[in-house]
Amino acid sequence: MMTAPFTHDSVLLSEAVNALMIRPDGLYIDGTYGRGGHSALILQSLGAQGKLLVIDKDPSAIEHARLNYQNDPRVVIWQGSFKDFDSALQACNLARPNGLLLDLGVSSPQLDDAERGFSFMRQGALDMRMNPQHGMSAADWVNSAAETEIADVLWRYGEERFSRQIARKIVQTRTAQPLTTTLQLAELIAHAIPKKEPHKHPATRSFQAIRIKINEELQDIETCLVKTLDHLALGGRLSIISFHSLEDRLVKQFMREYSTPKRLPKGLPILDDQTEMPPLKLIGKGLRASEQEIATNIRARSALLRIAERMR
């Protein structure tokens, strides 16, 4: 596997890790290991009795974790989706975690490796799977899905206003020649869109949408968030970095819903101390990267960190 040439600068690195309020003997989960930036910083605060569970779908990321941490008794490595962190805890015989960190979306190594098919700027196989050994590739999907389904995905997950035109062009093209490469699809999209957005590649929204569909990214986030209510330790922290509005909306709505006390009908004879405490407490407001970080890492421009703590 080609892991060595590809690097990744973790966005909001210290902010996301500091939000976990790490105890030296605690158990923490890095649910999106990537190239281990957040994990490395977490381990700096963990003592000999602490544990770090690292999770990633991507076999290249898992290979990187094993290469760097297979001899560290504090680190447990598990390949899969962060939505199944409860299964990972059970399989690895671990207790409730004191913190869960997620750095959502696609990582720089995935974008930089043309053969992974995530980038519309590089020629490669049209794959887009975070785990290339599992599930349907982007090529399989765009060459078989109904036109209405393609249009719906591009609109729902990419907020692409020309979704119908693009879907129609995909179906027309694939009947004569299957779509198999990234640049083939990117050029098709560019020709299908009648009006271009300034300073944005015309395939940006569509590639995002297809990637989210193929990897079930939003479903994974929803499933994971709900599970934290049962599996995160009391006082445990959620530290979640989002990179686009669809991700952040799920995180924001979840944290807001479960940190807001239930509204009771007026006039009920209930004292304040008799009302049930919400399961979560918000920690501050959404935090964005500094101008200094954005200047050195353009990917940080859209990053937003949200933090919550489990109260009951």
C-alpha positions as CSV (number, residue, x, y, z in Angstrom):
1,M,0.0,0.0,0.0
2,M,1.2,3.6,-0.7
3,T,1.1,5.2,2.7
4,A,4.6,6.8,3.0
5,P,4.4,9.6,0.5
6,F,1.1,11.0,1.7
7,T,0.9,13.4,4.7
8,H,-1.9,15.0,6.6
9,D,-2.0,18.2,8.7
10,S,-4.7,17.7,11.3
11,V,-7.0,20.7,11.5
12,L,-7.8,22.3,14.9
13,L,-5.4,19.8,16.3
14,S,-4.7,21.2,19.8
15,E,-8.2,22.6,20.2
16,A,-9.9,19.3,19.4
17,V,-7.6,17.3,21.7
18,N,-7.7,19.8,24.5
19,A,-11.5,19.7,24.4
20,L,-11.4,16.1,25.6
21,M,-9.9,17.1,29.0
22,I,-7.7,14.0,28.9
23,R,-7.1,12.1,32.1
24,P,-3.8,10.1,32.2
25,D,-5.7,6.9,33.0
26,G,-8.7,7.5,30.8
27,L,-9.9,5.7,27.6
28,Y,-10.3,7.7,24.5
29,I,-11.3,7.0,20.9
30,D,-9.9,8.6,17.8
31,G,-12.7,7.5,15.4
32,T,-11.1,8.9,12.3
33,Y,-7.4,8.1,12.6
34,G,-6.3,9.3,9.2
35,R,-2.5,9.8,9.7
36,G,-2.7,10.0,13.4
37,G,-2.2,13.7,14.2
38,H,-4.9,13.8,16.9
39,S,-3.9,10.3,18.2
40,A,-0.3,11.4,18.7
41,L,-1.3,14.4,20.7
42,I,-3.8,12.4,22.8
43,L,-1.0,9.9,23.6
44,Q,1.2,12.7,24.9
45,S,-1.3,13.2,27.8
46,L,-2.0,9.5,28.4
47,G,-0.1,7.7,31.2
48,A,0.8,4.0,31.3
49,Q,-2.7,3.1,32.5
50,G,-4.5,5.1,29.7
51,K,-5.9,3.6,26.5
52,L,-6.5,4.9,23.0
53,L,-8.7,3.1,20.6
54,V,-8.0,4.2,17.0
55,I,-10.6,3.5,14.3
56,D,-10.6,4.0,10.6
57,K,-12.3,2.5,7.6
58,D,-9.3,3.0,5.4
59,P,-6.8,0.1,5.3
60,S,-4.0,2.5,4.5
61,A,-4.7,4.5,7.7
62,I,-4.8,1.2,9.7
63,E,-1.5,0.2,8.2
64,H,0.0,3.5,9.3
65,A,-1.4,3.1,12.9
66,R,0.1,-0.4,13.1
67,L,3.4,0.7,11.8
68,N,3.6,3.5,14.4
69,Y,1.8,2.0,17.4
70,Q,1.7,-1.8,17.3
71,N,4.3,-1.9,20.1
72,D,2.6,0.7,22.3
73,P,0.4,-1.2,24.9
74,R,-1.8,1.9,25.3
75,V,-3.0,1.7,21.7
76,V,-5.7,-0.6,20.4
77,I,-6.3,-0.5,16.6
78,W,-9.6,-1.5,14.9
79,Q,-10.6,-1.2,11.3
80,G,-14.1,-0.2,10.6
81,S,-16.5,2.8,10.8
82,F,-16.7,5.0,13.9
83,K,-20.4,4.3,13.9
84,D,-19.5,0.9,15.2
85,F,-17.3,2.1,18.1
86,D,-19.5,0.2,20.5
87,S,-18.7,-3.0,18.7
88,A,-15.0,-2.1,18.7
89,L,-15.1,-1.6,22.5
90,Q,-16.8,-4.9,23.0
91,A,-14.5,-6.8,20.6
92,C,-11.4,-5.2,22.3
93,N,-12.8,-5.7,25.9
94,L,-12.7,-2.0,26.7
95,A,-14.8,0.0,29.1
96,R,-16.9,3.1,28.4
97,P,-14.7,5.8,26.8
98,N,-14.0,9.2,28.5
99,G,-13.9,10.9,25.1
100,L,-14.6,10.5,21.4
101,L,-12.9,12.6,18.7
102,L,-14.1,12.7,15.1
103,D,-12.4,14.6,12.2
104,L,-15.1,14.1,9.6
105,G,-14.9,13.9,5.8
106,V,-12.1,12.9,3.5
107,S,-8.5,13.1,4.5
108,S,-5.6,14.7,2.6
109,P,-3.9,11.4,1.9
110,Q,-7.1,10.1,0.3
111,L,-7.4,13.2,-1.9
112,D,-3.7,13.2,-2.8
113,D,-3.6,9.6,-3.9
114,A,-5.1,9.8,-7.4
115,E,-5.8,6.1,-7.5
116,R,-8.3,6.4,-4.7
117,G,-10.6,8.4,-7.0
118,F,-11.6,11.2,-4.6
119,S,-10.1,14.1,-6.5
120,F,-11.5,15.7,-9.6
121,M,-8.1,17.3,-10.2
122,R,-6.2,14.1,-10.7
123,Q,-6.7,11.2,-13.1
124,G,-7.5,7.9,-11.4
125,A,-10.0,5.1,-11.1
126,L,-13.4,6.3,-10.2
127,D,-13.5,4.6,-6.8
128,M,-14.1,7.0,-3.8
129,R,-14.4,4.2,-1.2
130,M,-12.7,4.9,2.1
131,N,-12.3,1.2,2.3
132,P,-11.5,0.0,-1.2
133,Q,-12.1,-3.6,-0.2
134,H,-15.7,-3.1,0.7
135,G,-18.9,-1.9,-1.0
136,M,-19.8,-0.4,-4.3
137,S,-17.4,2.0,-6.0
138,A,-18.4,5.3,-7.4
139,A,-18.0,3.9,-10.9
140,D,-20.3,1.0,-10.1
141,W,-22.9,3.4,-8.8
142,V,-22.8,6.1,-11.5
143,N,-23.0,3.4,-14.2
144,S,-26.0,1.6,-12.7
145,A,-28.1,4.1,-10.7
146,A,-31.3,5.4,-12.1
147,E,-31.3,9.0,-13.4
148,T,-33.7,10.2,-10.6
149,E,-31.5,8.6,-7.9
150,I,-28.4,10.3,-9.2
151,A,-30.1,13.7,-9.4
152,D,-31.5,13.2,-5.9
153,V,-28.0,12.3,-4.4
154,L,-26.3,15.3,-6.1
155,W,-29.0,17.6,-4.8
156,R,-29.3,16.2,-1.3
157,Y,-25.6,15.6,-0.5
158,G,-23.9,18.2,-2.8
159,E,-26.6,20.9,-2.9
160,E,-26.0,20.9,-6.6
161,R,-28.6,23.1,-8.3
162,F,-27.8,21.5,-11.7
163,S,-28.3,18.0,-10.4
164,R,-30.9,17.0,-13.0
165,Q,-28.8,18.2,-16.0
166,I,-25.7,16.3,-14.6
167,A,-27.7,13.1,-14.0
168,R,-29.2,13.3,-17.5
169,K,-25.7,13.7,-19.0
170,I,-24.3,10.8,-17.0
171,V,-27.1,8.4,-18.2
172,Q,-26.7,9.6,-21.8
173,T,-22.9,9.1,-21.7
174,R,-22.7,5.8,-19.9
175,T,-25.0,4.1,-22.5
176,A,-22.2,4.5,-25.1
177,Q,-19.2,4.3,-22.8
178,P,-19.0,3.5,-19.0
179,L,-17.6,6.2,-16.7
180,T,-14.5,4.7,-15.2
181,T,-12.1,7.6,-14.4
182,T,-12.2,10.8,-12.2
183,L,-11.3,13.2,-15.0
184,Q,-13.9,11.6,-17.3
185,L,-16.6,12.3,-14.8
186,A,-15.2,15.8,-13.9
187,E,-15.2,16.9,-17.6
188,L,-18.7,15.5,-18.1
189,I,-20.0,17.6,-15.1
190,A,-18.2,20.7,-16.4
191,H,-19.9,20.4,-19.7
192,A,-23.3,19.7,-18.2
193,I,-23.3,22.8,-16.0
194,P,-24.5,25.9,-17.8
195,K,-23.3,28.4,-15.2
196,K,-20.0,28.1,-13.3
197,E,-19.4,29.3,-9.8
198,P,-16.4,31.7,-9.6
199,H,-13.3,30.2,-7.9
200,K,-14.9,26.7,-7.6
201,H,-14.4,23.7,-9.8
202,P,-17.7,22.7,-11.4
203,A,-17.3,19.1,-10.1
204,T,-16.8,20.1,-6.5
205,R,-20.4,19.6,-5.3
206,S,-21.0,16.4,-7.3
207,F,-17.9,14.7,-6.2
208,Q,-18.7,15.5,-2.6
209,A,-22.2,14.1,-3.0
210,I,-21.1,10.9,-4.6
211,R,-18.4,10.4,-2.0
212,I,-20.9,10.9,0.8
213,K,-23.3,8.4,-0.9
214,I,-20.7,5.7,-1.5
215,N,-19.4,5.8,2.1
216,E,-22.7,6.4,3.8
217,E,-21.0,9.3,5.7
218,L,-24.1,11.1,7.0
219,Q,-25.7,7.8,8.2
220,D,-22.5,6.9,10.0
221,I,-22.5,10.3,11.8
222,E,-26.2,10.0,12.9
223,T,-25.7,6.4,14.1
224,C,-22.5,7.3,16.0
225,L,-24.0,10.3,17.8
226,V,-27.0,8.4,19.1
227,K,-24.8,5.6,20.4
228,T,-22.7,8.1,22.5
229,L,-25.7,8.7,24.7
230,D,-25.5,5.1,26.0
231,H,-21.8,4.3,25.6
232,L,-19.9,7.4,26.6
233,A,-18.8,7.6,30.2
234,L,-20.4,10.2,32.5
235,G,-18.3,13.4,32.1
236,G,-17.0,12.1,28.8
237,R,-16.5,14.5,26.0
238,L,-17.4,14.6,22.3
239,S,-15.0,16.6,20.1
240,I,-16.2,16.7,16.5
241,I,-14.7,18.6,13.6
242,S,-17.0,19.1,10.5
243,F,-16.0,20.5,7.1
244,H,-19.3,21.2,5.4
245,S,-22.8,22.3,6.4
246,L,-24.4,18.8,6.0
247,E,-22.0,17.3,8.6
248,D,-22.2,20.3,10.9
249,R,-26.0,20.4,10.8
250,L,-26.2,16.9,12.1
251,V,-23.7,17.5,14.9
252,K,-25.2,20.9,15.9
253,Q,-28.8,19.6,15.9
254,F,-27.9,16.5,17.9
255,M,-26.0,18.4,20.6
256,R,-28.6,21.1,20.8
257,E,-31.5,18.6,21.1
258,Y,-29.8,16.5,23.9
259,S,-28.5,19.5,25.8
260,T,-31.9,21.3,26.0
261,P,-34.2,20.6,29.0
262,K,-37.5,19.2,28.0
263,R,-40.3,21.8,27.9
264,L,-43.1,21.1,30.3
265,P,-46.6,22.4,30.2
266,K,-47.1,25.6,32.1
267,G,-48.7,25.3,35.5
268,L,-47.4,21.9,36.5
269,P,-46.4,21.8,40.2
270,I,-42.8,20.8,39.5
271,L,-39.8,22.3,41.1
272,D,-36.6,23.1,39.2
273,D,-34.7,20.3,41.0
274,Q,-37.3,17.8,40.0
275,T,-36.9,18.3,36.3
276,E,-34.7,15.8,34.4
277,M,-31.2,16.9,33.5
278,P,-30.5,16.7,29.7
279,P,-28.0,14.0,28.8
280,L,-25.5,16.5,27.3
281,K,-24.0,19.9,28.1
282,L,-22.7,22.1,25.4
283,I,-19.1,23.3,25.9
284,G,-18.8,26.7,24.3
285,K,-19.8,27.6,20.8
286,G,-18.6,26.3,17.5
287,L,-14.9,27.0,17.1
288,R,-13.2,27.8,13.9
289,A,-9.6,27.7,12.9
290,S,-7.4,30.8,13.4
291,E,-6.4,33.0,10.4
292,Q,-2.8,31.8,11.1
293,E,-3.8,28.1,10.7
294,I,-5.9,28.8,7.6
295,A,-2.9,30.6,6.0
296,T,-0.7,27.5,6.4
297,N,-3.5,24.9,5.8
298,I,-6.3,26.0,3.4
299,R,-8.3,22.9,4.4
300,A,-8.9,24.6,7.8
301,R,-11.0,27.3,6.2
302,S,-14.2,25.4,6.4
303,A,-13.5,23.5,9.7
304,L,-15.8,23.8,12.6
305,L,-15.3,22.2,16.0
306,R,-18.2,21.4,18.4
307,I,-17.8,20.1,21.9
308,A,-20.3,18.5,24.3
309,E,-20.1,16.6,27.6
310,R,-22.2,13.7,28.8
311,M,-24.0,14.7,32.0
312,R,-26.2,11.6,32.7
